[in-house]
Structures are given as structure tokens and as C-alpha cells.
């Protein structure tokens, strides 16, 4: 994003030590105290601003320095550039306790706006917002001769309105509305005069012409943002600024705001004749100011839409057109919400707009507000907006997934409008593969959005496919990267890791043999089928080093957590079984991104346990698959956390208490499998090639075997033999190379404990298969339920020497 | 298989030497010994190869011939080979002799029944005597070397079977006088003499003529094994060292018998003969000789140690370490009999000065220090085995021997040992002008600890520090003035560098309880006082598992609780549980149960969680002795408690319900007026935690229907309990008294029974409102009720005094729910339903300054006086 030079400057700024900064500040203080407002000061302040803004929040300036900055900001003779810098630094330092900027003393409106910006950044601790708002209003009301003052103050006003909606009183609001109408509608159509250049300026300055449209034609109607000229007059500037604050103002003074009375009045005036005819003809009549403002705003938006149709001469203008379109649609949306009569007037033009825009990939961002419009008003307007969504969800992500801005807006659009989707939720749910493309390409900014979005997307029907898709997300990133690389040169290349070249991958991407798999991965909609992508994992291995893939791999565990917490809400018994199977099956077929498997395994293992808690009988039902899983010992050590969980779950839930179908044969079968596994794990010689088997696998295997033996008592001798073997093995020096000293000691201790437990079968059975209430907090406290207390009483009775309780 | 070539043998021997036991276990192992023996006779192999084969058989006899029979066979074969050698000079004779000897000695085949032994011994003796064995067995040039070798072999055999050469003493003594190798003969004679003396005196026999009998035992038939059998192989010190082990027994037996003057003279002559020629021997051999003779003569009556005097003159000035050692051994053996105090002082000075010599190599240096530390004194004081510095070693002498941090570790430790001994003595000495050794010791230890605490310092420094601490703890165990600073210093060291925890654990395992117990307490305090996230958490846990016990439970548990949040991986969790286990074994219960339960629910790893749960269940369910058994085999199994049958006061107490003072208080809450029945609201309050509380109520006088008991699962002091609702079913509308009994279980498990103070149900508690009439119909409804009373009911008028609150206040306070018609502030109509089916109607009108006249009607005569009392009491009631 930054050039290398800027990057290194930022680094320097961030690494400045406090000492150094202090020295630098004292130098600045000296300069400011001397009221030296020359280039030196300018340069120093620029540096200070860079330092302060590069290291957010961690730097504090001394009070003297802050005071001097304030004083400089207040100097009448201070050049504008310095003032702007001072204000920017003060804004960065906010909230600051030692601020003593006086609002009233400043004369110049330019200065006023700077002071106001600093004050507004303080977080309204002393009602600054209200004070600033009132001050600006006074300036507005005073009808000062002409506008430079207002031009600087209007943005401050816009900010005040957003920050503290209740600041303005009724009449003030009315006044502002009126003036907004003026500015919006009646800006002059002549270009502004150039600055008078002083004594030597040539009097032959060109006579200013009329403003033009973006395509160069002379403006035919009133002035708007999209009108262009060489120089703007002040009222033209105000026009632009008024449009900027228009939406916020409308929302502020909407029907639910302080302007409720107005609408009531109007509806009484017009009765319920909200016909199209009356609505269109109301333009000319004299309306209350707020109504009038809406009317003007509507006209303004329509003119903008019309203007955006023109072909812009300059690229900057064409960008501006798009931005203005977005804003116009949003304003229209607000208008229609506040006053449904606008709905019918805007529908046709918006439909036309949609028809025009949908074919143009450059103005794709307009589609989102349009879709939002149709989503919120479609029902009222009886328009079938299905086509809009279809286009939005199928085409856009496929083509535009690499645009970070669009991705963010798109996902936010989905998230914010979830409540409106009620009827179209299935469209949204089915197009999750498309949404995941955004996620795969832009995972860091979108992760939190998706965490919020996933609960709505998850559905019992697509849960399995979605889990697969989540696990394959880094793979999808790699494929998207390949897709972009192999595409013919686009006009604007998205960012990718140029250092990474993987010609073999590109070839594979074009190889017809794998086309099916690639197509499956890039599918736009949920297909209901799942395919094994293991061949792709091997094929795309070289892409694993790509930064985007690594980022995506880091995000997946978080997303998995969110997915599972959502899916457990909707899952029934069979789905839980399927999910558990999928967990086990996918644990060894993951995309080989560095660190990916470890992160995913830890989530999968905890989620496997969560599934078991939800449905303990899962262990009995999936017995065959679990045995198969445990049988495939290769790579077991790399999946240690999952294996630990599975083995523990077997020990915990393979019991008649949880499922009546659990038989002795089943227990014996599991015992044999686990016994074999334990031997395999402990007997393998340590070698550099194989990862070491972590000791917790050994301990959990021992514990589970003991549990099983306590339930099927014929197995006790075998288990005892096994445990004593393990104990001696942990003593032997051969193991010490495999396990650390602590690990070996843990194994030894565990084996000893379990051995002694097995010598007391009755205790073992009870202790190793505890009832579920054991973990309830009151278990050992409450005399009504507490088995422990009862037992303790009995044992006291039985022991003579324990000296019974005091009478 | 034919004889192997030279190269084949070289290869084979290389493989064997690389790993003898592995080679012998392999396929070729069996044949190696046989091949070796047969190939010794082969013509094809050079002598050089054969010598190397023999060297192998000397180095690994136990591997090659593992049992006696194999050894016997091998020795026989070797002897045959020797005999068959052509009569010309050969390099094989001496190795063959040695190999045969080794085979017999190492294989344990030496004995009267062994043919090889019976062949070898005469052969060796003959060779030693230098006599010609006939057939040109020994070429003249080889005579002397063979003689020496034979002596060596004999010495080897004699030391294996002491007493073997008892019969040949005379012969050997005779040989010593003649020409021949002096050293082997001297050593052989000394050894044989020593063994014979010891064995003979043990059986109580004299030397007899053994020393003078110069006849070779071979001449007179079979070898004489009698002495050997008496000795029974018990006399086998292998190296010259302080003969402490045998001392008690040896001394007793040696003094048991006195030699005849004749024997004594012969013996003395023999010893003098040996000593006289001793200067010809190498220093090591001399030392050996002196040691043997010293032991032989020690305590032997009539043999004054003055015999050694002439040698001492030579020895006192020696620079040879071995000779010095031998001399010290003589000193240990004879003490003042041989050494004067001047000698002793001289020796000590020599030792201390030599120990300070800067140019000495470290081993020599250590040797001198060792000699100083275990200096044999002329008059040993104190009990045997007690360590003390030499008496004559004054502080002046010691000054040069004090340790400093710059010494190398071993020297430092040795000097520290000396310093400790000095400190132990210091108590009785008055303070000198020099800094006291104890002070010096403390400074030194502090320095050592400081070095050990250096971050990233080498482990050797830490090890040295702990070795020094251990040494001090051992030497000065009884001195709190030294131990206290040591303990605190160690605690500080741990605080500075927790990663030394394994060293601490090791130290705690090694030292006596005098240091261990206080050190444990201090370390526990150090660990427990620093809770929370720490890099050193794993070390803390390891440490705590060692030092945690029943004391200071709450601090320990708090630490563990805080640590639990940071134990994110399995290893740390296991460390945590190890501490819990230590606490379990120490018999902690209370808070530990809670902690374990929390761990069983919260730990991340399923295995850790499971393990915590296992401990939790064990602790919650098992009694202490059984818990001990379950946790590990080291605790003794408890005796079965069989007191079930025993008459036991507590036994009865626990099964009976006991009368107890009331631990519960009941108070009446505010009146509740909803529902069809009057309900009392009771507020229970407990003074101690009680469980399964059952409250039983009895109404006096059958006024109400019997009341249900109220159950409360648990009451704790300080925790607000939910109010209990007690519905009343009056049979007649009258106040009553309720007797209350409480039955509950205490937290100790006893069931108790208590009488609570009675509860009074007031008349007003029975009031219920009539259903609310529809709006506006209130007056009509009231009039209807008013009228319905009269035919069988009663009417009255009562003066109801008004308190300061006035009529309005009175009504709103007491009668609010029952008001049907209200015209404040003047007139109120009140209708009260009295269960089961009575009513009470009041009209309050026209209040005067101090009261209001109330007209009342009821359909139940019995209610009238109660109502009157109630109304009159209203003003007083707050």
C-alpha cells in the first residue's frame, strides 16, 4: 500500500524513543515560544505530526508543548498551513485534559473551524459539541454578508449533527433546512472569479464562463456536485457541502427526529391522497421547510442520476460520478423511508439505473445501495427484486472478489440487512461459496464480519458442505490467486505476491484433468455434493507460502469456532454424527499451509468433544468409524490433540450409562484397538523423521484403557499388565529420549495410580465412570445430594480413631 | 574350520573389542574361545598375532570363558601349549603363563580339584625359584623375565586365594636372599606373609616353621590347600587403603595369640630383610610393601613398629605421593608408637605448604587437601567416624587453605570442607583478631549464590553452589547460626532464578531434615507469595510439588487457583496436578476439593481435565487411609477399621437425632393478602450452614387444620434466604400460637433437632379481602353485606382512638386492602373476610380529633371481642 520510502519513514517514526521525542518537543517549544513561524517550525511540526499519527495513542506530549500548540493555533498572524498542522496534532492527541481552547475568541471562520475540529475530537466531555453547535449556528444565523465563513463552518455543523442529534432546537433546525434548500437549489451557474492576484495581477483575466457538465456541455439546469468549472464561487462550495451533509441531516430531522410535527401537518394537509399525481404536482406549492428540503433533495438526486449518465471527460470525474450515484441512491432510500410518496417517483428511474449499471463492472459499487433500496422498499413497491439479488450474489463475487472495498461493503451489506432478507434467506444461504470467495481473498478484514454473519448462513442442509468449504478456504485462496494470474491482463491488477512464482501450479490450473475439481472449488452456489480435494492440496503445495494463503489459514480456526457454535443450534442427531465423521475424516486432509493443521486440529478436537457432549451416544453409533480412525496410526502424532480428544471421549462415553446399546463386545473391541495403538505409539523408536508422540497421548490412552477395563472386568488383568509395562518403560532410558523428564514422570505417576485403582475394582468402577452430577458445583457441598458427605460420615463411623464429630 | 589368517583375526578381534558382549551374543561368539585356543598352536600365525590373541584372553577372560569348567579347559589348553613350545626363546611363554593364571583366577577354577591348578602352581613356583625344570624348558636368556612373571602370577593367585603360598614362605624367603628379581619376590613374600599371619592367627596357630622351612612343597606331593580352606577367601582387600573394614576383627584375632620368641625373631628377621631391600623397589611397589607389612604387623605383640623407624628417616623427606600416602597409612596404623609429635607437626606443615603450592597439578593439589582433611592423628579424639580438622592445624596454618571463588570447583569444595570443620570447632575458641571462619564461610556462600543467580550463567556454577550448600549442611547440621542464613540465601537464590528448581528438589532430597524442613517452609513461602502469570510457572509448580504439605493451605491453594488460569498446555497442567497430588497425600481436604472441581471443569486439555476429575472424585469419596492407598503404593495400607462392633459414644451420636440449641431463627414477615387462604410469610435465618432443614408446625388448640412441614434444602448465614410461605387453614377465625420444631443436618453430618420459639398468629393475619366489586358498585355491595349480617350476627360500636397519623393514615396503614368504599378523608367502608366463612364489616365515619367511632357488624359472635380489641389497638400499633 505504501511505497518503500514511506514505509521506512513510518518505521522511523514508530521507533523513536521517548527521550528523543522529548528533546524534539523541547526544540519545537523553543521555536513556538519565539513565535518563529518560518519554514523551520513548519518542518518540525510536520515531523511531529508524522510521529504522533504513526504511533497511535502511545505517545503523550508534555503540557507546555500542548499549550504552545494551542496558543499558536489562536495566533491571528499565524499562517494557515501552521494552523492546520497544529489542529491536526491536537486532534491526534485528543482526548486531552489540558485543553483550554476558547471557542469565543476566535474571529476568523477558518480558524473557528479548526478549533471546532479539535474540540469535537474531545469526545464531548464538557458538552463541547453542544457549545460548538450553538456557536456555529449563531454564525449561520447572523447572516453575515458573505460566505467564506459559512463555507468553513458547514462541515463542522454536519459533524455536530451526527455527534449530538439533539443539539438544535426546532426553529434552528427549520432555519438550517431553509438555508440548505437555498444552497442546494440556487447556487449560481457562473464560474467563480480567480483570486485577485494583488497589485501586479493582470486585469485581462478571463471573464468567468458558465459552469459545465462533466462532458463539457454548458449546464442546463441548477448547479450540482457534478457540475464542473475552473473555479467555484462560495455558494457553489456550499452547494457541494450541503449535499455532503444532506443524508445525515435528513436522517436527523426525519419523521422520527424532531421534525415529526411537520409530517403530521402535511399529511393532514394532503389527507391520504398519496396518489402519484398529487405527489408529482406538489413541487411547485409552498411547503413547510422540511418538506421543501425533501423535495429539493429529491430533485437534486434525480439530476445527479441524470448527470451521471453523461460521459465524463476526465477519469476523476467518472469516479466522482460513481461516488455521487451511491450517495444519491442512499439519499433516495432515506427519502422514501421518510415519505413513501417519493417511492413511486423514484422507482422507475432507479430501475433504469439498475439496468444501466448492472452491465458495467466499473460501477459495481452502486449495485449495493440499489439492492438495499429494493430490499427495503421492494415489498411496498410490489417490485420483484429477485433478479437484483440473483445478479448480486452470483455474478459480483465471482468477478470482483479481489476488490477489497467492494468485499467489505458487500459483506457489511449482507450483515446489516439480514433482517430484511427474511424471504430471500435461502438465496443468501445457497450462495455461501460465493461469499467465501470474498473471505478467502480478504480474510483479515472480513473475519469478524463473517463471525457475525455465519449464524445466519448456517443451515442444516448445507452445514456439511460449508464445513468442507471452511476447511478448504486456504486452498480456495490459492486457487483464486491462480485464477487471477492466469486471467488475461486486467486493466487494474489486484495486489498479489509477485515474489512467489509457481509455474507448475499455473499449469495444473489449466490442466483439463483437474478442471472438475477447480470448478467445484470455484462454484458460485452450494451444490450439495462434496468432493475430495486431496489431489489439489498436493498440487497447490507451492502456493502455501503465499502471504494471502497464510493469512487465510490463520483466520480459519476462528471461523470454525463460529461455525460450530452456530451449527450446534440447528443440528439434529444425524447431522451431529455426520459432522463428527467429517471432523475425523478431514483431520488428515488439510491444505498444507504452515501452521494450518495445528490450529485447525485444536479447534476440531474441542469441537469433537462438544459434539460428544451434545450427543454422547455418538461414540456407540460411530464405533466402527472411530475404530477405523484409531487404526490409521500414521500421522497420528501430528494429530495428537484430536487423537487425545477421541480417545478420551471413548473412555468417557462408551458406557451403558450413556447408551444402553453399548455392549461388552464393543468395549472389548475398543480395548484391543487402543491397546494396539498404545503399543504402537510407545514402541516406535525415536527418529528424526517422525514427530515425537506427545506424552498426553500415552496418558490418555492408559486412562481410557483403565476405564474400559473397569467396565468389563475380564480385562483388568490385561490392563494391569499393560500399565506395569508402561511404568517400567517410562523408567527405561530409551523413553527418556522420546519424552522429556516431566513427561516420563507423568506417565509413570499415571500408570502407578491407575494400577492401584485397578486393584480395587469396586472403587475403580465408581471413580472411573462417575455420574454426570459430579461436576455440578454443589456436588460435595450439599448435604441433600452429596454422596461424598454421606460416605465421609459412614467412614467416620467405621473408623474408631477418627474421633467422631463433636456432639 | 581351519586356522584363520592374520587379517581375519584382526578383523574379528576388532569386532569383538568394539562391543564384547554384543559380539559374544552374536553367531560367532561361541567359537571365539575355541578358535583362539586352537590357533595358538597353529604354525601359520606369527608370534605377534598370537601375543595379541593372548592379550585378548587376558583382558576379557570373563567373556571368553564364562564358567569354571570352560576356564579349566582353557587353562589346561594354555598350559599344554606352553609345554609344547620348542626350546628356543619365544615371546609367548610369559603371556601364556599370565593367560593361564588369568583364566583360572577369573573363571573361579582355582582349587584343589582343578587339574590345571595343580599343574600350574608347581610350575610357577619352580620358575620363580629359578630351578631348571628339565628338558630345556627355559632358555637361559629368558630365565630372569620368566622368574619375575612367575612371581607376578603367584602373587595374583595368592591374592585370589589367600594362604595359597603359606607353605612356601621359607622357600620364598630363601629366594629373596639369592640373586633374582627383587621387586616381584619382595611383593610376593610380603603378601604371602601378611596372608599367612592373618589366617594363622585367626585359627589360633603360630607360624611354626613356615618361615624357615625351605623345602619346596612340590617336592612332597600334592599342594597344601589347608590354609586356603581356612581362609575361606574372606581376606580380600584389593587395594592399599586404610584397612578400616577389617580392623575390628583383624585386631582381635591378631592379638589373640602370642608368638613364641623363636617365631617372633624369625618374623622380625624376615620383615627387616624385606625392608632393607625395599629401597630397590619402585615407589609404588615400596608403598605396597609398606602397606602390606604395616598391616601384617599392626597389633602383633612383640613386634615393635620400631622396625619401620629406619625407613621413616628416608620417607619423611620423600616427594613421592605414593610413599607419602604409605607413610600416612603407617601413621594411621601405629600412631604414637612410631611417630612423635614433632613428626606429626612436620608432616602437617609439609602437607599444608604443599597443598598451597601454586604449580601443582589439580589432582596432586586435591590429594594433599584430602590428606589434610583425613589426617591420621597420633591420639584420635572423639568418636570414630566424626570429622574434625587435625588438632595441630592452627589458624595460622589454615589461613593459606581458605577457599576462594577463584579456585577450581573441586579444590574449592575440598577447602570448603576444611573451612566447615574449622567452623564446627570455632564455638569453643574465643574470638581472635582474624575474621571468624564462620563469617568467611557466609561470605563465600553468598558469593557462590550470587554467581549461581547470574542469568544465563553456566550450569556448572549453580551445581557448585548446591554442592557447597550440601557440604555445609552436612558438616554443620547442628548449627542454626550457619543454617539460618544458608536457608535464607537459598530462598533468595530461588527467587532470583527459579529455573534452578530441579537443583533445589535434588538438594531437598539429599539433606537431612534439619535443613530440609525449614528450607521447605521458606521455599514454599517464596513460591506462594508470587502468584500469577510468570515465565517461571513451570518451575514454581515443580518446586511446589516438592515443598507443599499440609501447612499454609490457603496460601498454596490461592496460588494454585491463580496459576490454573495460566496453565494452558498439558505439561503445565500436569505440573499443577502434581502439586494437587502432593497436597492430597499431605491430607489436605477443604479448599482442595473446590480447587480440583474447578480444575475438572475448566482445564483446556481433556486429559488434564480427566485427571483432575479423577483426583476430585477420589478426594470427595474416599476416606484418608484409602485415599493414601489409591494415590500410591508407598503409603502403608491401613489396618482395617473394625470399630463397627465397638461400643462407641460417637457412633451412637451419629446415628441418633440429637437435641441441639436452635441454629435457626424465624421471623414473621409482612402480611400477605392474596389468594384464598391467609398465608404467613416466614423469614428464616441460620447461624451456621445447615442442610435439609425441615420445619414442623403445631397449632395449639385445634384452631387450624394441621400444617404442612416446610422443607429448605440449605441455609447459610450471611446469604439471604427466600421467604417461606406457610398457608393457614383456620377452623375458626381466631389468633393462635404455633409451636415450631426444626430438624436439620449440620455440615458435619449430624442430624439435629431443635425447639424454636413459638410463633404467634395475630387476628389481623387472618384477614382476607372480599373480591373487588365492579367500579361504582362498591357501596351497593357493601350495603348488601352489611344487611346480610344481622339476623344471626351481631352489631356493635367501638371507639377507635386515632394516633397522630389521623384517620387516613390509619386506614392506609392497616385496612387498605379491605376498603370497599372510600370517601377520604371522612368515611370508609371496610369489609373483611375471615376464613373459613365469617365476615367483619366496619364503617368508619366522621373522625373527631382523637378518635373515630366505628360501627361494626359481623356474622360471627365470637369475632366481636377480637375485633373490638383489634380496633382499639390499632392506634398503638405502628
Interface residues (C-beta under 8 A of the other chain):
Chain A: X605 X609 X644 X645 X648 X649 X651 X652 X694 X695 X696 X699 X700 X703 X740 X742 X743 X746 X749 X750 X752 X753 X756 X757 X760 X763 X766 X767 X768 X770 X774 X775 X777 X779 X780 X782 X783 X784 X787 X788 X789 X790 X791 X792 X793 X795 X796 X797 X798 X799 X800 X801 X803 X804 X805 X806 X807
Chain B: X542 X570 X571 X574 X575 X578 X581 X593 X597 X600 X601 X605 X606 X607 X608 X610 X611 X613 X614 X616 X617 X618 X620 X621 X622 X623 X625 X626 X629 X630 X631 X632 X633 X641 X643 X644 X646 X648 X649 X650 X651 X653 X654 X655 X658 X691 X692 X713 X714 X745 X747 X748 X749 X750
